[in-house]
Amino acid sequence: MIAPGTYDALRNELATRHDELSKRLKQIAEYALENPNDMALETVSAIAARAKVQPSSLIRFAKAFGYTGFSEMQKVFRSHLVENGSNYKERIRSLSRDNARQSNSSSVVLDDFIDGGIAALNNLRHVVSPEKLEQAVETLANADVIYLTAQKRAFPIASYLAYALAQLDKRCVLIDGNGGMFFEQARSIRKGDVLLAISFKSYASEVVQLVKETKNKDIPIVSISDGVLSPLAQHSDVCLEVEEVEVHAFRSLAASMTLALTLVVALGRALDQES
């Protein structure tokens, strides 16, 4: 096979082939996408220690994607680092280091969450492509009924979307699992409908299962998740990526709710144009 020549091409290849990789290679793929600066700058032994794999596994990983060895693959990560400068992950690490030196007063905690939200919002601007956003809006606009599903910390996003879509007079159903009826609520999904699924690490198993079952029915799926290796992304027609910052062991929903609001406003405009 021809080795990917750019970081974006490699990222897409990792997502496409993720399911067929061995457990160890999946572990390396996830580490590589979460820590591209480490992949660019660190030695094989240092990366292996941090990824909790053997150095030989990194070489095998590189060869599995067409590279002659790890050094050739590392050049792709280095080019990406040069082109993009200090990336989102590195800025978050810097923010965390700064936070560790601060006091624990309430006002400092507030500042920390504000800084984290700003970082997540700035990252959102770069990771959501206009093409994917337009595709998501068009898919939702063409739906007879939009089914919304999320669990755990992603649930408030789905709940808000249900409220907002109702204000647009767009038919929607919130699959909330109330009374243990999660999958029963989804049985009425049919051709012409769309599933909008939201989940982040650790992914809600029932949401992942519903996405897979809906995909098998050839029903369009729009998802909001945290990366190309997300199980939602792998089974969605379009996945909008969003990553929140962990501050004091918590992740806010600042960027996620901003993305949800964007979908609502853009969908409202699309529906107005249709009418």
N, C-alpha and C positions, 0 to 999 in steps of 0.2 A: 504494500500500500504506500501511497505518497504521504509523507509526514506533513502535518499542518504547518504552514509557514508563518502564521500570525497567531497571536494570543486568542483573538476572537474565533478563528478557525479551530484552534485546539479546544477551546471552551465548548464549541458546538459539537465537536467530535466526542468529547467526554460525555456530553449529555446524551448524544445519540446512541453511544455504545455502552452506557452505564450498566444497563440490565445484564449484558452478556459478560461483564467483567467478573473475575473471581472476587471473593470477599476481601482479600488483601489489596487487590488493585483498585477496588471501589474505595477502600480506606485512603489510599494514596490520592485518588482523583478528588475526593472530598477535601483532603488537606490542601492539595495544590490550588484549588479554586478559592479556598478560604484564606490562604496565605501565599499569594503570588509573589510578594516581595521576598519571602524566605526562599521560595523556589528560585528566584533570580540571583540571590546574593550568597546563600549559605552553601556549605560543602555537602556532599552526599551523606557523610556520616552525621552531620548536624541535623539535616532534614529527616533522615531516617529515625534518629532518636526522638525528634519532636512528633513525627507521624506515627511512632511506635511500630516501625517495621524494620526489616533487615535492609542494609544498603543494597544488597543484590536485588531486592524487590523493586527498588527505584529504577535500576537499570533495566529490569524486565518490563517495568511499566513504560519506560521510554520506548523500548523496542516494540512493544505492543501497538504503539501508535506510529510506527514507521521510522523512528529516529534510529541512527546508528548507535547511539548511547545516550546517557544522561546529559552529557555536556552539550550535545546538539539541541536537545529539548530545552535546556536551561537558557540557551541563547534567545529563544522565543519569549521566555519570561523576562529576560533582561531588556529586550527591545520594548516590551510592553511597559516596563518600569521607566525607561528613558522617555517614552512618548507621553506618559501620563503623570510623571512626577510622583509626589507623595499621594498614595491612593487612600481610599476611604478607610480601609482596615488600619492603615498606619496612623491616620489622623485619630481614629478611635482609641488606639493604643496610647497615643500621646495624651488624649483627653483623660484616659483612665489613670495614667501616671500623674498628671496634674491633680486629679481629684484626690489621689492617695496622699498628697502633700497638704491638702486643705483641711480645715477644721470640719467638724460634723454639725455645725450650726444649721438651723432650718433654712436660713437664707442661702447658705452654700449648697445645700441639697437642691433647692429650687434652681439655683444657677446651673448646677450640674445637669439637671434634666432639661433645662432650656438649651444648653450647649449641645446635649445629645440629640435633642429634637432638631436643632438647626443642622447638625451634621447629617442626620438621616434625611432631612428634606433636600439638602444640597445633593446628596447621593441619588435621591429619587429622580432629580432632574436629568441625571446622566444615564441611569440604567433603564428607564422606560422609553422605548423608542416611539416616535410619533406614528410609525406604521403599525406597530402592535396596538397602540392605544386606539387608533382609528378602526382597526379590525375588531377590537373588542366592542367598541361602541356600535359598529354596524351589525355585529352579531346579536347584541342585546336589542337593538332597535327592531330587528326582523323577527324577534321571538314572539310567539303567541303568548306564552307565559314564561316568566323568568323564575326559576327555582333557585333559592339561595340556601347555602349550607355552610356552616362553620361550627366549631366547638372550641372549648377551652378559651384561651385569650383572644382568639380571632372572632369569637361569637359577637362581641359588640359591633363589629364592622358589618356583619350580615344583618344584625338587628336594625342598625341605622339604615342600611340600604333598603330593607323592607319598608321602613317608614317613608324614606325619601321617594322610592318608586311609587308608593301609593299616592303621594302628592302629585306625581306626574300622570296619574290615572293609568299607569302601566301595570298590567296584571302580574302579580308575583305571589309566590308561596315560600314562606320561611320554614325550612326543614330544621326544626330545633330539637327534635327527639323528646319532646315533652311526653311524659308518661311511658317512656321506653318505646315510643312508636317511630323511631328515626327512619328505618327503612320502609315502614308502612306508609309514612308521609310522602315518600319518594315514588311510590308505585304508579302514581298517575302521570308521571313524566312521559310524554309521547312526542312523536315527530312534530316538528314545528316549534317545540319548546327549547329552552336553553338552560343549562345548569351553570350557575355562578358559584364556584367553590373557593373557600378561603381557608388556608391552614399554614402554619409555620412549625419549625422544629420545636418540640417533638410532635410530629404530625399526628393528628387525630385519626386513629385507625378506621373509624366508621366513615369519615369523610373520604379518606383514600379509597376505601372499598366502594363507596358510592360512585366516585369518579370513574373507577375502573369498570363498574357495571354499566354506568351510563354511556361510557365510550363504546362498549360492546354493542349497545343499542343504536349506535351511529347517530347519537344526539349531540349537538355542538356543546362544547364545554369551554367556558372562560374561567380562568383561575387567577387568584392573587396569592403569591407564595414568595419564598425567599431565595430562589436560585434555580438554575437550570437543572440541578440534580434533585430537586424536589420531586417526590412521586406525583404531585399534582401536575407539574410542568410536563412530565413525560407522557401524560395521557390527555392533555388539554389541546384544544385547537389553537388557543392563544393564552399565554401565561404572562401576566404583568408582575415583574419582579419588584419587591420592596424589602428593605432590610432595616430593622429598627436597631437602635443603639442600646446596649445593655449598660445601665447606670445603676449602681448600688444593688446589683442582682435583679433588677427589674427592667423590662422593656416597655416603653410607652407605645402608643399607637399613633403617634403624631403623623408619620409619613403614610401609614396605612389608611388613616382616615382622610388624609388629604387626597390620596389616590381614589378613595371611594367617592368623595365629593366631586372630584374631577369627572368620574364616570357618570354621576348623576346629572351634572350640568351639561356635559357634552351630549348625553343621551336626550336630555330635555330639548336641546337645540335641534338634534336630529329629528326628533318626533315633531317639532314645530314645522320643520321644513317639509316633512312628509304630508302634513295636514294643510 
